[in-house]
Every structure is written in C-alpha cells, then in structure tokens.
Amino acid sequence: MIPKHQEDTRLTQYLNKMLDEMPLSEPNPMLTERVMRRVQSAETPEIPKIHQVGRRKQWVNSFVAIAATVLLMQSGIINKIMNIDSGITQITSYIQQLSRIL
C-alpha cells in the first residue's frame, strides 16, 4: 500500500475510534412535544404563482451556492488534512474541544 494511503487509512480509523468513544448527549425530554406543537400550529400560506418563478430562481441559486461550498471544502480542507502531519493532533484536540462543548 502507498504510504499516503496508509496515512489516510490510519487517520480515518483514528477519527472513527474517537467518534465511537464520544459520549452521547440526551435531548431534553420536552423537545419532541415542543417540536410537534410548532409543526401543528404552523400554517403554510399559499404562494401566488407570480412568486413561484422567483422561488425557482432562489432554489437554483441556493443549490449553486451549496455545490460551490462543498467543492471548496473538499478541495481545500481535506487537502490540508491529508498534507499536514501535525494536523492529526490538531484534529484530535478540536474533536475533544467539540465533545466538551456538546
């Protein structure tokens, strides 16, 4: 196996192990009831046909923005993680900080 692929495999295994070891947080017992009340009380207003063309444009713009964001994240962030050896320790500390916050 190529050393680069071995390093990627080790990083993936390490991150999966860290995620498996993180404690799970329990949601508030009233969460489901609050969400359901809001869903049931929300009324969906009818949209006039004039605004539907504008809505389609908004959806297209949103999808383009999402695709651009995903592309930039994959090409930039993942590339940095794969090329920086010290990145493993930085990611570990970041995950630990996140787990403390959550």
N, CA, C and O atoms as a GROMACS GRO file, in nm:
protein
  408
    1MET      N    1   0.085  -0.118   0.000
    1MET     CA    2   0.000   0.000   0.000
    1MET      C    3   0.089   0.124   0.000
    1MET      O    4   0.194   0.125   0.064
    2ILE      N    5   0.050   0.226  -0.069
    2ILE     CA    6   0.125   0.351  -0.079
    2ILE      C    7   0.123   0.419   0.059
    2ILE      O    8   0.020   0.420   0.126
    3PRO      N    9   0.238   0.477   0.101
    3PRO     CA   10   0.242   0.540   0.234
    3PRO      C   11   0.134   0.647   0.254
    3PRO      O   12   0.081   0.662   0.364
    4LYS      N   13   0.103   0.719   0.150
    4LYS     CA   14  -0.001   0.822   0.161
    4LYS      C   15  -0.137   0.759   0.194
    4LYS      O   16  -0.212   0.812   0.276
    5HIS      N   17  -0.167   0.647   0.130
    5HIS     CA   18  -0.293   0.578   0.156
    5HIS      C   19  -0.294   0.517   0.296
    5HIS      O   20  -0.398   0.513   0.362
    6GLN      N   21  -0.178   0.468   0.341
    6GLN     CA   22  -0.170   0.414   0.477
    6GLN      C   23  -0.198   0.524   0.579
    6GLN      O   24  -0.270   0.502   0.676
    7GLU      N   25  -0.141   0.642   0.554
    7GLU     CA   26  -0.162   0.753   0.645
    7GLU      C   27  -0.310   0.793   0.647
    7GLU      O   28  -0.367   0.819   0.753
    8ASP      N   29  -0.372   0.798   0.530
    8ASP     CA   30  -0.514   0.830   0.521
    8ASP      C   31  -0.598   0.727   0.595
    8ASP      O   32  -0.693   0.762   0.665
    9THR      N   33  -0.564   0.601   0.578
    9THR     CA   34  -0.638   0.494   0.644
    9THR      C   35  -0.623   0.504   0.796
    9THR      O   36  -0.721   0.489   0.869
   10ARG      N   37  -0.501   0.530   0.843
   10ARG     CA   38  -0.478   0.545   0.987
   10ARG      C   39  -0.557   0.663   1.042
   10ARG      O   40  -0.617   0.654   1.150
   11LEU      N   41  -0.557   0.776   0.969
   11LEU     CA   42  -0.630   0.893   1.014
   11LEU      C   43  -0.779   0.863   1.022
   11LEU      O   44  -0.844   0.899   1.121
   12THR      N   45  -0.834   0.798   0.921
   12THR     CA   46  -0.976   0.764   0.921
   12THR      C   47  -1.010   0.670   1.036
   12THR      O   48  -1.110   0.690   1.104
   13GLN      N   49  -0.927   0.570   1.058
   13GLN     CA   50  -0.951   0.478   1.169
   13GLN      C   51  -0.945   0.548   1.303
   13GLN      O   52  -1.027   0.523   1.391
   14TYR      N   53  -0.846   0.638   1.318
   14TYR     CA   54  -0.830   0.711   1.443
   14TYR      C   55  -0.952   0.800   1.470
   14TYR      O   56  -1.004   0.804   1.581
   15LEU      N   57  -0.996   0.873   1.366
   15LEU     CA   58  -1.111   0.961   1.384
   15LEU      C   59  -1.238   0.882   1.413
   15LEU      O   60  -1.319   0.924   1.495
   16ASN      N   61  -1.256   0.769   1.347
   16ASN     CA   62  -1.372   0.684   1.375
   16ASN      C   63  -1.370   0.633   1.519
   16ASN      O   64  -1.473   0.626   1.585
   17LYS      N   65  -1.251   0.597   1.567
   17LYS     CA   66  -1.238   0.550   1.704
   17LYS      C   67  -1.274   0.662   1.802
   17LYS      O   68  -1.343   0.638   1.901
   18MET      N   69  -1.226   0.784   1.774
   18MET     CA   70  -1.256   0.898   1.861
   18MET      C   71  -1.408   0.926   1.863
   18MET      O   72  -1.465   0.954   1.968
   19LEU      N   73  -1.471   0.917   1.746
   19LEU     CA   74  -1.615   0.940   1.740
   19LEU      C   75  -1.692   0.832   1.816
   19LEU      O   76  -1.793   0.861   1.881
   20ASP      N   77  -1.646   0.708   1.806
   20ASP     CA   78  -1.712   0.598   1.877
   20ASP      C   79  -1.701   0.614   2.028
   20ASP      O   80  -1.791   0.572   2.101
   21GLU      N   81  -1.593   0.673   2.074
   21GLU     CA   82  -1.570   0.687   2.218
   21GLU      C   83  -1.637   0.811   2.278
   21GLU      O   84  -1.641   0.825   2.400
   22MET      N   85  -1.688   0.901   2.194
   22MET     CA   86  -1.751   1.022   2.246
   22MET      C   87  -1.881   0.987   2.316
   22MET      O   88  -1.957   0.902   2.268
   23PRO      N   89  -1.908   1.050   2.430
   23PRO     CA   90  -2.034   1.023   2.499
   23PRO      C   91  -2.151   1.086   2.422
   23PRO      O   92  -2.138   1.193   2.362
   24LEU      N   93  -2.265   1.017   2.425
   24LEU     CA   94  -2.384   1.068   2.358
   24LEU      C   95  -2.462   1.157   2.454
   24LEU      O   96  -2.478   1.124   2.572
   25SER      N   97  -2.509   1.268   2.403
   25SER     CA   98  -2.590   1.360   2.483
   25SER      C   99  -2.737   1.327   2.463
   25SER      O  100  -2.780   1.296   2.352
   26GLU      N  101  -2.811   1.334   2.570
   26GLU     CA  102  -2.955   1.307   2.564
   26GLU      C  103  -3.028   1.440   2.542
   26GLU      O  104  -2.996   1.539   2.608
   27PRO      N  105  -3.125   1.443   2.452
   27PRO     CA  106  -3.203   1.566   2.432
   27PRO      C  107  -3.300   1.589   2.546
   27PRO      O  108  -3.332   1.497   2.623
   28ASN      N  109  -3.346   1.710   2.557
   28ASN     CA  110  -3.445   1.746   2.657
   28ASN      C  111  -3.570   1.661   2.635
   28ASN      O  112  -3.614   1.646   2.521
   29PRO      N  113  -3.628   1.606   2.742
   29PRO     CA  114  -3.747   1.521   2.726
   29PRO      C  115  -3.866   1.595   2.662
   29PRO      O  116  -3.952   1.531   2.601
   30MET      N  117  -3.871   1.725   2.675
   30MET     CA  118  -3.983   1.802   2.620
   30MET      C  119  -3.959   1.843   2.474
   30MET      O  120  -4.046   1.905   2.413
   31LEU      N  121  -3.845   1.809   2.417
   31LEU     CA  122  -3.810   1.852   2.282
   31LEU      C  123  -3.913   1.805   2.179
   31LEU      O  124  -3.960   1.884   2.098
   32THR      N  125  -3.946   1.678   2.182
   32THR     CA  126  -4.041   1.623   2.083
   32THR      C  127  -4.175   1.693   2.093
   32THR      O  128  -4.235   1.728   1.991
   33GLU      N  129  -4.222   1.714   2.214
   33GLU     CA  130  -4.351   1.780   2.232
   33GLU      C  131  -4.350   1.923   2.180
   33GLU      O  132  -4.445   1.966   2.115
   34ARG      N  133  -4.242   1.997   2.207
   34ARG     CA  134  -4.233   2.135   2.158
   34ARG      C  135  -4.228   2.140   2.006
   34ARG      O  136  -4.294   2.223   1.944
   35VAL      N  137  -4.150   2.051   1.946
   35VAL     CA  138  -4.140   2.049   1.801
   35VAL      C  139  -4.274   2.016   1.738
   35VAL      O  140  -4.316   2.082   1.642
   36MET      N  141  -4.340   1.917   1.790
   36MET     CA  142  -4.469   1.876   1.734
   36MET      C  143  -4.574   1.988   1.748
   36MET      O  144  -4.654   2.008   1.657
   37ARG      N  145  -4.573   2.060   1.861
   37ARG     CA  146  -4.666   2.172   1.878
   37ARG      C  147  -4.642   2.279   1.773
   37ARG      O  148  -4.736   2.333   1.715
   38ARG      N  149  -4.515   2.309   1.749
   38ARG     CA  150  -4.482   2.412   1.649
   38ARG      C  151  -4.520   2.368   1.509
   38ARG      O  152  -4.569   2.449   1.430
   39VAL      N  153  -4.498   2.242   1.479
   39VAL     CA  154  -4.533   2.191   1.346
   39VAL      C  155  -4.683   2.196   1.326
   39VAL      O  156  -4.731   2.236   1.219
   40GLN      N  157  -4.758   2.157   1.426
   40GLN     CA  158  -4.903   2.155   1.414
   40GLN      C  159  -4.961   2.295   1.409
   40GLN      O  160  -5.063   2.317   1.344
   41SER      N  161  -4.899   2.390   1.477
   41SER     CA  162  -4.954   2.525   1.479
   41SER      C  163  -4.912   2.607   1.357
   41SER      O  164  -4.975   2.708   1.326
   42ALA      N  165  -4.808   2.563   1.288
   42ALA     CA  166  -4.761   2.638   1.170
   42ALA      C  167  -4.857   2.617   1.053
   42ALA      O  168  -4.896   2.505   1.022
   43GLU      N  169  -4.893   2.726   0.991
   43GLU     CA  170  -4.978   2.718   0.873
   43GLU      C  171  -4.893   2.752   0.752
   43GLU      O  172  -4.810   2.844   0.757
   44THR      N  173  -4.913   2.680   0.644
   44THR     CA  174  -4.838   2.708   0.522
   44THR      C  175  -4.921   2.799   0.434
   44THR      O  176  -5.026   2.759   0.383
   45PRO      N  177  -4.876   2.922   0.414
   45PRO     CA  178  -4.951   3.015   0.331
   45PRO      C  179  -4.941   2.975   0.184
   45PRO      O  180  -4.839   2.921   0.140
   46GLU      N  181  -5.045   3.003   0.110
   46GLU     CA  182  -5.043   2.975  -0.032
   46GLU      C  183  -4.958   3.081  -0.102
   46GLU      O  184  -4.969   3.200  -0.073
   47ILE      N  185  -4.875   3.035  -0.194
   47ILE     CA  186  -4.784   3.124  -0.265
   47ILE      C  187  -4.847   3.159  -0.400
   47ILE      O  188  -4.883   3.070  -0.477
   48PRO      N  189  -4.859   3.287  -0.428
   48PRO     CA  190  -4.913   3.324  -0.560
   48PRO      C  191  -4.819   3.276  -0.670
   48PRO      O  192  -4.698   3.262  -0.650
   49LYS      N  193  -4.876   3.251  -0.789
   49LYS     CA  194  -4.797   3.198  -0.900
   49LYS      C  195  -4.690   3.295  -0.944
   49LYS      O  196  -4.588   3.253  -1.000
   50ILE      N  197  -4.707   3.422  -0.922
   50ILE     CA  198  -4.607   3.522  -0.962
   50ILE      C  199  -4.477   3.497  -0.887
   50ILE      O  200  -4.369   3.509  -0.944
   51HIS      N  201  -4.487   3.464  -0.760
   51HIS     CA  202  -4.368   3.444  -0.678
   51HIS      C  203  -4.303   3.307  -0.699
   51HIS      O  204  -4.190   3.285  -0.657
   52GLN      N  205  -4.374   3.215  -0.764
   52GLN     CA  206  -4.317   3.082  -0.784
   52GLN      C  207  -4.196   3.086  -0.877
   52GLN      O  208  -4.103   3.008  -0.859
   53VAL      N  209  -4.195   3.176  -0.977
   53VAL     CA  210  -4.080   3.188  -1.066
   53VAL      C  211  -3.960   3.239  -0.986
   53VAL      O  212  -3.848   3.191  -1.004
   54GLY      N  213  -3.984   3.335  -0.899
   54GLY     CA  214  -3.876   3.385  -0.814
   54GLY      C  215  -3.825   3.279  -0.719
   54GLY      O  216  -3.706   3.272  -0.690
   55ARG      N  217  -3.916   3.196  -0.670
   55ARG     CA  218  -3.877   3.086  -0.581
   55ARG      C  219  -3.786   2.989  -0.652
   55ARG      O  220  -3.687   2.942  -0.595
   56ARG      N  221  -3.817   2.956  -0.779
   56ARG     CA  222  -3.734   2.863  -0.854
   56ARG      C  223  -3.592   2.919  -0.868
   56ARG      O  224  -3.494   2.846  -0.855
   57LYS      N  225  -3.582   3.048  -0.895
   57LYS     CA  226  -3.451   3.112  -0.908
   57LYS      C  227  -3.376   3.105  -0.775
   57LYS      O  228  -3.256   3.080  -0.773
   58GLN      N  229  -3.447   3.125  -0.664
   58GLN     CA  230  -3.384   3.116  -0.533
   58GLN      C  231  -3.332   2.975  -0.508
   58GLN      O  232  -3.222   2.957  -0.455
   59TRP      N  233  -3.411   2.874  -0.547
   59TRP     CA  234  -3.366   2.735  -0.529
   59TRP      C  235  -3.242   2.707  -0.612
   59TRP      O  236  -3.147   2.645  -0.563
   60VAL      N  237  -3.241   2.752  -0.735
   60VAL     CA  238  -3.124   2.729  -0.822
   60VAL      C  239  -3.002   2.798  -0.763
   60VAL      O  240  -2.895   2.738  -0.757
   61ASN      N  241  -3.018   2.922  -0.721
   61ASN     CA  242  -2.906   2.994  -0.660
   61ASN      C  243  -2.858   2.924  -0.533
   61ASN      O  244  -2.737   2.917  -0.507
   62SER      N  245  -2.950   2.873  -0.455
   62SER     CA  246  -2.913   2.802  -0.332
   62SER      C  247  -2.834   2.676  -0.363
   62SER      O  248  -2.732   2.650  -0.299
   63PHE      N  249  -2.880   2.599  -0.462
   63PHE     CA  250  -2.808   2.476  -0.498
   63PHE      C  251  -2.668   2.506  -0.552
   63PHE      O  252  -2.574   2.433  -0.523
   64VAL      N  253  -2.655   2.613  -0.630
   64VAL     CA  254  -2.524   2.651  -0.682
   64VAL      C  255  -2.432   2.690  -0.567
   64VAL      O  256  -2.315   2.652  -0.565
   65ALA      N  257  -2.484   2.765  -0.471
   65ALA     CA  258  -2.403   2.806  -0.356
   65ALA      C  259  -2.361   2.685  -0.272
   65ALA      O  260  -2.247   2.678  -0.227
   66ILE      N  261  -2.452   2.591  -0.251
   66ILE     CA  262  -2.419   2.470  -0.175
   66ILE      C  263  -2.312   2.389  -0.247
   66ILE      O  264  -2.217   2.342  -0.185
   67ALA      N  265  -2.329   2.372  -0.378
   67ALA     CA  266  -2.231   2.295  -0.455
   67ALA      C  267  -2.094   2.361  -0.450
   67ALA      O  268  -1.993   2.292  -0.435
   68ALA      N  269  -2.089   2.493  -0.461
   68ALA     CA  270  -1.961   2.564  -0.454
   68ALA      C  271  -1.898   2.548  -0.316
   68ALA      O  272  -1.777   2.530  -0.305
   69THR      N  273  -1.978   2.556  -0.213
   69THR     CA  274  -1.926   2.541  -0.077
   69THR      C  275  -1.868   2.403  -0.055
   69THR      O  276  -1.759   2.389   0.000
   70VAL      N  277  -1.940   2.300  -0.098
   70VAL     CA  278  -1.892   2.162  -0.082
   70VAL      C  279  -1.763   2.143  -0.162
   70VAL      O  280  -1.669   2.082  -0.112
   71LEU      N  281  -1.758   2.194  -0.283
   71LEU     CA  282  -1.639   2.180  -0.365
   71LEU      C  283  -1.519   2.248  -0.301
   71LEU      O  284  -1.410   2.190  -0.298
   72LEU      N  285  -1.537   2.369  -0.249
   72LEU     CA  286  -1.427   2.439  -0.184
   72LEU      C  287  -1.382   2.367  -0.057
   72LEU      O  288  -1.263   2.359  -0.028
   73MET      N  289  -1.477   2.316   0.018
   73MET     CA  290  -1.441   2.245   0.141
   73MET      C  291  -1.362   2.119   0.109
   73MET      O  292  -1.261   2.091   0.173
   74GLN      N  293  -1.408   2.044   0.011
   74GLN     CA  294  -1.341   1.919  -0.021
   74GLN      C  295  -1.203   1.944  -0.078
   74GLN      O  296  -1.109   1.873  -0.045
   75SER      N  297  -1.190   2.043  -0.162
   75SER     CA  298  -1.059   2.065  -0.225
   75SER      C  299  -0.962   2.133  -0.130
   75SER      O  300  -0.842   2.110  -0.139
   76GLY      N  301  -1.011   2.214  -0.039
   76GLY     CA  302  -0.922   2.288   0.049
   76GLY      C  303  -0.895   2.221   0.182
   76GLY      O  304  -0.780   2.192   0.214
   77ILE      N  305  -0.997   2.196   0.257
   77ILE     CA  306  -0.980   2.146   0.393
   77ILE      C  307  -0.927   2.003   0.393
   77ILE      O  308  -0.833   1.973   0.467
   78ILE      N  309  -0.984   1.918   0.313
   78ILE     CA  310  -0.940   1.778   0.312
   78ILE      C  311  -0.796   1.769   0.262
   78ILE      O  312  -0.718   1.689   0.312
   79ASN      N  313  -0.762   1.850   0.163
   79ASN     CA  314  -0.625   1.850   0.112
   79ASN      C  315  -0.528   1.892   0.222
   79ASN      O  316  -0.421   1.832   0.235
   80LYS      N  317  -0.563   1.993   0.301
   80LYS     CA  318  -0.476   2.034   0.411
   80LYS      C  319  -0.458   1.923   0.514
   80LYS      O  320  -0.347   1.897   0.560
   81ILE      N  321  -0.568   1.857   0.548
   81ILE     CA  322  -0.562   1.749   0.647
   81ILE      C  323  -0.470   1.637   0.598
   81ILE      O  324  -0.394   1.580   0.675
   82MET      N  325  -0.480   1.607   0.469
   82MET     CA  326  -0.401   1.497   0.415
   82MET      C  327  -0.253   1.532   0.401
   82MET      O  328  -0.169   1.443   0.399
   83ASN      N  329  -0.220   1.660   0.393
   83ASN     CA  330  -0.082   1.701   0.369
   83ASN      C  331  -0.008   1.746   0.493
   83ASN      O  332   0.114   1.765   0.487
   84ILE      N  333  -0.074   1.764   0.604
   84ILE     CA  334  -0.008   1.812   0.724
   84ILE      C  335  -0.002   1.700   0.828
   84ILE      O  336  -0.105   1.652   0.874
   85ASP      N  337   0.121   1.660   0.863
   85ASP     CA  338   0.137   1.552   0.961
   85ASP      C  339   0.089   1.596   1.099
   85ASP      O  340   0.031   1.516   1.173
   86SER      N  341   0.114   1.720   1.134
   86SER     CA  342   0.073   1.767   1.266
   86SER      C  343  -0.078   1.790   1.272
   86SER      O  344  -0.133   1.816   1.379
   87GLY      N  345  -0.143   1.781   1.158
   87GLY     CA  346  -0.287   1.801   1.154
   87GLY      C  347  -0.363   1.699   1.235
   87GLY      O  348  -0.472   1.728   1.284
   88ILE      N  349  -0.307   1.579   1.250
   88ILE     CA  350  -0.375   1.475   1.327
   88ILE      C  351  -0.393   1.519   1.472
   88ILE      O  352  -0.500   1.502   1.530
   89THR      N  353  -0.290   1.576   1.530
   89THR     CA  354  -0.302   1.620   1.669
   89THR      C  355  -0.394   1.741   1.680
   89THR      O  356  -0.466   1.755   1.778
   90GLN      N  357  -0.393   1.827   1.580
   90GLN     CA  358  -0.483   1.942   1.582
   90GLN      C  359  -0.628   1.897   1.572
   90GLN      O  360  -0.715   1.950   1.641
   91ILE      N  361  -0.654   1.800   1.486
   91ILE     CA  362  -0.789   1.749   1.470
   91ILE      C  363  -0.834   1.680   1.599
   91ILE      O  364  -0.949   1.695   1.640
   92THR      N  365  -0.744   1.607   1.661
   92THR     CA  366  -0.778   1.539   1.786
   92THR      C  367  -0.818   1.640   1.893
   92THR      O  368  -0.918   1.621   1.961
   93SER      N  369  -0.740   1.746   1.908
   93SER     CA  370  -0.773   1.847   2.009
   93SER      C  371  -0.902   1.918   1.973
   93SER      O  372  -0.981   1.952   2.061
   94TYR      N  373  -0.926   1.942   1.845
   94TYR     CA  374  -1.051   2.005   1.801
   94TYR      C  375  -1.172   1.918   1.836
   94TYR      O  376  -1.273   1.968   1.885
   95ILE      N  377  -1.160   1.788   1.810
   95ILE     CA  378  -1.270   1.696   1.840
   95ILE      C  379  -1.294   1.690   1.991
   95ILE      O  380  -1.408   1.685   2.036
   96GLN      N  381  -1.186   1.690   2.068
   96GLN     CA  382  -1.202   1.688   2.213
   96GLN      C  383  -1.270   1.815   2.263
   96GLN      O  384  -1.354   1.809   2.352
   97GLN      N  385  -1.234   1.930   2.206
   97GLN     CA  386  -1.297   2.056   2.245
   97GLN      C  387  -1.446   2.052   2.208
   97GLN      O  388  -1.530   2.096   2.286
   98LEU      N  389  -1.478   2.001   2.090
   98LEU     CA  390  -1.616   1.991   2.049
   98LEU      C  391  -1.695   1.900   2.143
   98LEU      O  392  -1.809   1.931   2.180
   99SER      N  393  -1.634   1.790   2.182
   99SER     CA  394  -1.705   1.697   2.269
   99SER      C  395  -1.730   1.759   2.407
   99SER      O  396  -1.830   1.729   2.471
  100ARG      N  397  -1.639   1.844   2.451
  100ARG     CA  398  -1.662   1.912   2.580
  100ARG      C  399  -1.776   2.012   2.569
  100ARG      O  400  -1.857   2.027   2.661
  101ILE      N  401  -1.783   2.081   2.455
  101ILE     CA  402  -1.887   2.181   2.435
  101ILE      C  403  -2.024   2.114   2.423
  101ILE      O  404  -2.122   2.160   2.481
  102LEU      N  405  -2.029   2.005   2.345
  102LEU     CA  406  -2.156   1.936   2.323
  102LEU      C  407  -2.192   1.857   2.445
  102LEU      O  408  -2.295   1.791   2.448
   0.00000   0.00000   0.00000
